[in-house]
Amino acid sequence: MMTYRIAVLVGSLRRESLNRQLAAALAKLAPQSLELVPVRIDDLPPYDQDDDGHPAEPVRRMKTEIAAAQGVLFVTPEYNRSVPGVLKNAIDHGSRPYGQSVWSGKPAAVAGISVGTIGTAAAQQHLRTILAYLDMPTLGQPEVFLQDKPGFFTADGIGPDDTQQFLQKFMERFADWVKHHADRVANR
């Protein structure tokens, strides 16, 4: 069975981030065909077009990790009804210099959790707009807008069984999405 390397970008820097916990839980729920690999973005300098010709080592590292992946999973909080700056900064670095984007053609999925009742719906909508521009085919369904409540996370991952089953199906669907797009690229 083919194993697909999935770069995981978490849009939060906080150690106890709900989205970091969600990313870890999704890794446990992923089918064996997916190898989820966290990509560090906390050490990237602010994007500056003047640096395109000589990017910093953390930028080169991140771009190499994304280039080596067959898909990307974005797990993002919502800050002021949009994506966090740290995530946008990583996206900008990966898309530059113009014409050398590491994102182009990579199948993607988006998930997020928040204490708010709409989860991260607004941030995900903004992110999907960005990913469409970057030519990243993004899984449309199921959408993962989660609200954190007491007992949501457990020592083993996700507490509620129905949510765990939903997320497992999301990861299975993402695995099919990645395989479909990898097969299309291979058959060109």
N, C-alpha and C positions, 0 to 999 in steps of 0.2 A: 504494500500500500504506500502511495506517495505521501510524504509529509511536507506540509507547506509552512514556511517560516512567516510568522505574523509579527510585524513591528507594532508594539503597543505604546501609544503616547497618552499619558495621563496629564490633563490640563491643570493640575494642582501641584503646588510645591509642598504643601503641608504634610508632615510625617503621618499624621492620623487622618488624612484625607478620606472622606467617604468614597470618592472616586478611585483612589488608590486601592481601597479595600474591595471595591466592586471589580476592578481589574484583576485582582488576585483571585477573587471568587470565580470570575469568568474563565480564568486560566484552568481552574480545577474542573470546571464544567465543560470545557472544550473537548471535542472528539479527538481521538489519537492522531487524526490526520493533520491537526494544527499544533504547531509549536509556537507558543506565545512568548515573545522576547521583549521585555521592557526596554524602551529607548530613553536614555537620559536627556532631559532638555533644560534642567535647572542651571546649567553652567554656560549656556549659550549667551554670547554678548548680544546687546540690542542690534537688530539688523541695521546695517549701514551699507548702502550700495557702493560706497568707496572701497569697501573691503572685499568685493566680489573677486578680485584678482588674487587675493591672498587671504582666504578665510582662516579664522582661528582654528586651532586643533579641535576643540569641541564641535565646531560646525562640520569639519571634515569627518569626524567620527560619526556624528549623527547621520550625515548624508550617506556614508558608507553603509551604515546599518539599515537605513531605509532602502537603499539600492539593492541590498542582499535579500530583502524580504519579498515574498510573493503577494503580500497583502498588508493592510494597515488597519488596526483597531484604535479608534479614538475614544477615550473615556474622559468625558469633560464635565466639570461643574458649570454653573451659570453665574457669571459676574455681571451685574447690571444689565440683565437681559441679553447677554452676548457671550462670546467665547473669552476666556481669560487671556490677558496679554501674553503670558508665557507661551501659550499654545499658538497663538497667532504669530509670535516671533519665530517659533520653530518652523511653522508652515512657510513663512516668508524666506527663511534661510534655505529651506529645502527646495524652494521654487526658483532660486537665483543662482548664477546669473541667468538672464533671460535666455530661454532655449535649452537650458540644462537642468530642468526640473527633475528631481528624483521621484516626484509624486505621479507623474504622467502615466496613465494606464494601470496604476495599482488599484486593485479592488479594495474597497474600504467598507467599514461599518462604524456606526456611531452609537454610543451608549452613555448614560449619565444618571447621576443620583443627586438629589438635593433634599433639604428639609422642607422646601416649598411644595405646595400641592400640585403644581404643573411639572415637577421634576426639573429637567433641564431642557424643556421643549423649545424655548426661544433661542437658547445658545445652540442647540442642535440644528435649528433651522438656518441660523447664520452660518454655521459650519458647513452644512450641506451646500449652501450657495457657494462658499469658497471652494469646496471639493469639486463641484461641477465645473467651475472655471479652470481648476487644475487638471481636468480630464481624468478624474478618479471615479470610476463607476462605483456608486455607493448603494449598498443594500437598502432598499426602501422599507421593507417589512420583515419582521416585526419592528416597530419603533420601541425603544427602551427608554421611557421617561419614568424613572423610579423616584418615589418619595421615601425618605428614611423615616422609620418609626422605631420605637423601642423594640428590641429583639430582632430587628431586620438582619443584622450581622451576628453570626455566632462564631465560636472558635473554629468550627469546621467550614465556615463560608457564609451561606445565606440561610436564614432561619425558616421563613415560610415555605412549605413544600410547593405550593402552587407557583410561587415566584421562582423557586429553584428550577422547577420544570419548564417554566416560561423561558428562563435564561438559557437553559440547556438547549431548548429548541432554537433559540436565537443563535447560539453558537453553532449548532448543526446546520442551520440555514446559511450562516456565514461561511462555513466550510464548503458547502455546495456552491456558493457564490464565487469563492476564491478558485475552486476547482474549475468551474465553468469558464472563468476568465483566463485562467492559466492554460486551459485546453485551447481556447480561441487564439491566444498568442502563439502557442506551439504549432497550430495548424495554419498559420499565415504563410 
